[in-house]
Amino acid sequence: MVKLLTDIRGNALIETSIILPFLVIAVFGVVDITAVVRAKRSIESASFIVGEAIRYNRDFNPTTNQSNLWSSVFYPSLGGLAESSSEIRVTRITYINNAPVVDWSIANRGSVPSFNIGSVSANAFSNGSTIYIVDSSFRFSKLASQWLVGSFSISSKKIHSGT
């Protein structure tokens, strides 16, 4: 019995079996955090690029140029993120008589959600000015640690002043 208690063979195996699950979780956590940070930067960049593309294209027509905007501007600027998991909405607001008026709103997925015009301050812009609000999001569904945190989404909102 004394020999069994003093035998040190197999200690490394037992210590490894205790530590290994924590190391695996730490590695997958670092991978997931890196993916989330990369996606956040890509979504912010895509929102900015779309807003600038519309802002500087004075002839932009939301009914005819919409599909071209998604395929040639938004999706390439995602930096490899899945197009099916990304959503974007662009709203143009013009200030008439110092009150915000929604001119048009477009989205790359389905119908355009309603826009809360109360979230835009009428005092921030002069009469006749135009702003573009680009609201984009990306939904994570396949993370390495999804069993731990579940799925979630990140979003970005950019406001561009027009001409």
N, C-alpha and C positions, 0 to 999 in steps of 0.2 A: 504494500500500500504506500509506503514511504517512497519507493522508487517511482511510482506513478505520479505522485505530487511534485517530485523534483525533476521530472523529465521535461525538458524544454523543447523537444522536437514538436513541430506543428504550431508553435506560437505565432510564427509569421503568417501562416494561413488564417488563423483566427483573427489576428489584428487586421489583415487585409480584408477579410469578410466584413469586419465592422466598419472600416474606413471607406471602402470602395463605393457604397451607395451614396455617401455624401460627396465624394469626388465626382461621380457621374452627374449628380444633380447640379453641382457647381459648374461643370463644363457646359451642360445643356442650358443652364441659366445665362451664362456668358454669351453663348451662341444666340439665344433668344433676345437678349438685351441689345446685342449688336444688330439683329434684324429689325427690331423696333426702332432703334435710333436711325438706321439707314432709311426705313420706310417713312419716318417722320420728316427727314430731310428731303426725301424725294417728293412727298406730297406738298410740302411747303414750296419747293422749287417749281413744281408743276402748277400750283396755284398762281404763283408770281408770273410765270411765263405765259399762262393763258390770259391773265389780266392785262399784261403788257401787250400781248398780241392783239387783243380786242381794242385796247386803248389807242394804239397807234394805227389801227386799220379803220380809218374814218368811214369806209364804205361797208363795214361789217353789217351783214343782214342776218339776224338770228334764224330766219327760216331757211335760207339757202346755204349759208356758210357753216351751219352747226356741225354737220357730220365731218366736214373737212377740219374744223377746229379740234374735234376729238382725235381724229386719226393722224393728223400731221403735227399737232402741237401738244395736246395733253398726254396721250399714250406714250409717245417717245420720251417725254420728259419725266416719266415715272421711274426711269432707271431700272427697268427689268421687273418691276412689280406686276403682279397679275392684273390685267385690265378688268377682268370680271369681278374683282374685289374692290375696285375703286369707283367712287362716285364724285361727280362735280356738278355744281350749280353756279351759274353766272346770272347776276341780276343787274340790270342797268336802272339807275335812279336819276331822275332829273329834278332839279329844284325849280318849281314854278310858283311865283308869289310867296317865296320863302317856305314852301311846303314840299316835302318829298313826294314824288309821284313815280311809281314803278312803270317804266316804259315797256320792258320785256324781261322775261326770266326763262332760261333754258337749262336743261340738264341732260347728262349723257345716259341716264338710266330711267326709263319709264316716264311717268308724269312728273311735272315740276311741282315740288312741294310749295306750300304757301310761304310767303316771305313776311316776316314781322317788320312792318315799316316803322313801328315805334322804336325799334332798336337803332335807328339812324337819327342822329341829331340834326334838326333843320338849321340850327344856329351855326353849325360847323362850316357850311358852304354858302357861297353867295347865290343870289337869284340867277337862274339860267345855267348854273354849273351842273356837270354830270359826274356821277361816280359809278364805278363798276365794283360789285362785291362778288368775289370768287370764294365759294365755300366748297371745300373738297374733303373727302374722307377715304380711308382705306380700312377694310375689315380683315383682321387676322383670323384665320380659322385653322391653320395648320402650323402650330408652333411645337417645338420639341417638348416643351413643358406644358402643353395644353391641358393635360390631365390635372395639372396643379393650379393653373390660373384661369382656364377656360378661354373662350374667344373674346376678343375685344376689338375696338376700332380706335383709330387716331384720326384727328381732323385738323384742318387749317383753314383760317379765314383771312383773306387779304382784301384790302380796300384800295382801289386805284382811282385817282381823280382823273376825270376825262377832260376834254377840251371844251 
